[in-house]
């Protein structure tokens, strides 16, 4: 019997006409040979065929015969494939002058014929060679983005950032990634099934660190495939020092928290909160300014309702967390003279107790199960230069 051949992708699925997909090389056969037109199991389901390629589409013979054994597991319908697949009952040759047509599954490969456990080991070696890896996502410099975008074939979401915090000028940019371990992501582009299997390893085994570039969170995650987005488990981001946050910072923070709460199922969030340690007034003795003293437990709930702590309430909207890691990062700040700076200094002095008590209370009230809340460096906060 003579036949023509084509190749198609997306054939690894449970909805094949014969009911199931088997390992090895598979193919859909033309409707006239399959015996039915409605997709139910046909006469050739499960049969194996030795296909030998003799000529190309132009009729030119191959230097040597190339063959492959395939198993029929799907139907190539006449509708939308009139050139290749003749309808049921037809004895005519197809548009290529052949008696039958085999549409070969393009997703089958020697790698996919390996057991799933072996493939998973390969994915880990390529995509997660180190445990607890970190992938840093940063907002690209607008000038670098403009130069790179003219030459790049990448299609990443673009957004505008305030490039001049004094004059509030905005520029178009995108995000960029920095890997801390030697990973090879080329395997993700092989085919749809390998991408679905391997992306879970890549995105579940790494923490995605955005630092202060909160504006990159939503564009980065929106560009992921549904399978990749569902695999992300851990992220880290930083809350800027409160007195220096502008309206656009608060807007970006609100959008990021809303996306994480509604579109993702995170298990671990590392939240770094920047605090300020006032320095002495120039020429005055060290320690001229002192904290107003520790806040009381009953003060926390009142403070959490204030506008200054709106960002913390937005963090608590992220449900289903198993771990919330709170880390402080101290920076030097000028002696407090305004109300905002006084609040900031006292907030820093009570940082851990404030965050832990307030977040625990809100999470316990809003979540079905209370996650583990961890505070690192309780006695020695991290210094930021």
Residue pairs with C-beta under 8 A, 6 or more apart in sequence:
1 99
1 100
2 97
2 98
2 99
2 100
3 30
3 51
3 98
3 99
3 100
3 101
3 102
4 84
4 94
4 96
4 98
4 100
4 101
4 102
5 51
5 53
5 101
5 102
5 103
5 104
6 84
6 101
6 102
6 103
6 104
7 103
7 104
7 105
7 106
8 28
8 103
8 104
8 105
8 106
9 106
9 107
9 191
9 192
10 107
10 192
11 21
11 26
11 28
11 74
11 105
11 106
11 107
11 108
12 21
12 105
12 107
12 108
12 112
12 192
12 193
13 21
14 20
14 21
16 26
16 28
16 73
16 74
17 28
17 34
17 39
17 40
17 41
17 42
17 45
17 73
17 74
17 75
18 41
18 42
18 45
18 46
18 72
18 73
18 74
19 41
19 45
20 73
21 73
22 71
22 73
23 112
23 113
24 69
24 70
24 71
24 108
24 113
25 68
25 69
25 70
25 71
25 104
25 105
25 108
26 70
26 71
26 72
26 73
26 74
26 104
26 105
26 108
27 49
27 51
27 70
27 71
27 72
27 73
27 74
27 102
27 103
27 104
27 105
28 72
28 73
28 74
28 75
28 76
28 102
28 103
28 105
29 42
29 44
29 72
29 74
29 75
29 76
29 100
29 101
29 102
29 103
30 76
30 78
30 81
30 84
30 85
30 86
30 94
30 100
30 101
30 102
31 37
31 75
31 76
31 77
31 78
31 85
31 86
31 87
31 88
32 85
32 86
32 87
32 88
32 89
32 90
32 91
32 100
33 44
33 100
34 42
34 43
34 44
34 72
34 75
34 76
34 88
35 42
35 43
35 44
35 88
36 42
36 75
36 88
37 75
37 77
37 78
37 87
37 88
39 75
39 77
42 75
44 72
45 72
45 73
46 71
46 72
46 73
47 71
47 72
48 69
48 70
48 71
48 72
49 69
49 70
49 71
49 72
49 102
50 67
50 68
50 69
51 67
51 68
51 69
51 70
51 102
52 65
52 66
52 67
53 62
53 65
53 66
53 67
54 61
54 62
54 65
55 61
55 62
56 62
57 96
68 104
70 102
70 104
74 103
74 105
76 84
76 85
76 101
76 102
76 103
77 85
78 85
78 86
78 87
78 88
81 101
81 103
82 95
83 94
83 95
83 96
84 94
84 95
84 96
84 101
84 103
85 94
85 101
85 103
86 92
86 93
86 94
86 101
93 99
94 100
94 101
106 191
107 191
107 192
107 193
109 190
109 191
111 119
111 122
111 190
111 194
112 119
112 193
112 194
114 122
116 197
119 197
120 197
120 201
123 187
123 197
123 198
123 201
123 202
124 201
124 205
126 183
126 184
126 185
126 187
126 198
127 183
127 184
127 185
127 187
127 198
127 201
127 202
127 205
128 181
128 183
128 201
128 202
128 205
128 206
129 181
129 182
129 183
130 181
131 205
132 207
133 179
133 180
133 181
133 183
133 205
133 206
133 207
134 180
134 181
134 206
134 207
134 208
134 209
134 236
135 177
135 178
135 179
135 180
135 206
135 207
135 208
135 209
136 177
136 178
136 179
136 180
136 209
136 211
137 175
137 176
137 177
137 178
137 208
137 209
137 210
137 213
137 216
137 217
137 220
138 175
138 176
138 177
138 178
138 210
138 211
138 213
138 216
139 161
139 173
139 174
139 175
139 176
139 213
139 215
139 216
140 148
140 173
140 174
140 175
140 176
141 173
142 161
142 163
142 171
142 172
142 173
145 172
145 173
145 174
146 172
149 174
156 174
156 175
156 219
156 223
157 174
157 175
157 219
157 220
157 222
157 223
158 172
158 173
158 174
158 219
159 172
159 173
159 174
159 215
159 216
159 219
160 170
160 171
160 172
160 173
161 170
161 171
161 173
161 215
162 168
162 169
162 170
162 246
162 248
163 169
163 170
163 171
165 246
168 248
174 219
175 213
175 216
175 219
175 220
183 202
185 202
187 194
187 198
188 194
188 195
188 198
188 199
188 202
189 195
195 225
195 227
196 227
199 225
199 227
199 228
199 231
200 227
200 231
202 228
202 231
203 224
203 228
203 229
203 231
203 232
203 233
204 231
204 232
204 233
206 234
207 234
207 235
207 236
207 268
207 270
208 220
208 232
208 234
208 235
208 236
209 235
209 236
209 237
210 216
210 217
210 220
210 235
210 236
210 237
210 238
211 236
211 237
211 238
212 237
212 238
212 240
214 237
214 238
214 249
214 252
214 253
214 256
215 252
215 256
217 235
217 237
217 256
217 259
217 260
218 255
218 256
218 259
221 229
221 232
221 259
221 263
221 264
222 259
224 232
229 263
229 264
230 265
232 264
232 266
233 266
233 267
233 268
234 266
234 267
234 268
234 269
234 270
235 260
235 266
235 268
235 269
235 270
236 269
236 270
236 271
236 272
237 256
237 270
237 271
237 272
238 271
238 272
238 273
238 274
238 329
239 253
239 271
239 272
239 273
239 274
239 311
240 249
240 274
241 274
241 275
241 276
241 331
241 333
241 344
242 308
242 340
242 343
242 344
242 347
243 276
243 333
243 338
243 340
243 341
243 344
245 253
250 310
250 311
253 311
253 314
254 314
257 311
257 314
257 315
257 317
257 318
258 314
258 317
260 266
260 269
260 318
261 317
261 318
261 319
265 320
266 318
266 320
266 321
267 320
267 321
267 322
267 323
268 321
268 322
268 323
268 324
268 325
269 315
269 318
269 321
269 323
269 324
269 325
270 325
270 327
271 315
271 324
271 325
271 326
271 327
272 327
272 328
272 329
273 326
273 327
273 328
273 329
273 351
273 355
274 328
274 329
274 330
274 331
274 384
275 328
275 329
275 330
275 331
275 344
275 347
275 348
275 351
275 381
276 330
276 331
276 332
276 333
276 341
276 344
276 345
276 348
277 330
277 331
277 332
277 333
277 345
277 348
278 289
278 333
278 334
278 335
278 336
278 341
278 345
279 332
279 333
279 334
279 335
280 286
280 287
280 288
280 289
280 335
281 288
281 289
281 335
288 335
289 335
289 336
289 345
291 345
291 346
291 349
292 342
292 346
294 349
294 350
294 353
295 303
295 346
295 350
295 353
295 354
297 357
300 353
300 354
300 357
300 358
300 361
301 358
301 361
303 309
303 354
303 358
304 312
304 313
304 358
304 361
304 362
308 340
308 343
308 347
309 358
312 355
312 358
312 359
313 362
315 359
316 359
316 362
316 363
316 366
317 366
319 366
319 367
320 367
321 363
321 367
321 371
322 371
322 372
323 371
323 372
323 373
323 374
324 359
324 363
324 371
324 372
324 373
324 374
325 374
325 375
325 376
326 352
326 355
326 356
326 359
326 373
326 374
326 375
326 376
327 375
327 376
327 377
327 382
328 348
328 351
328 352
328 377
328 381
328 382
329 381
329 382
329 383
329 384
330 348
330 381
330 382
330 383
330 384
331 384
333 341
333 344
333 345
334 341
335 341
336 342
336 344
336 345
347 354
351 381
352 375
352 378
355 375
356 373
356 375
359 373
360 370
360 373
363 370
363 371
363 373
364 370
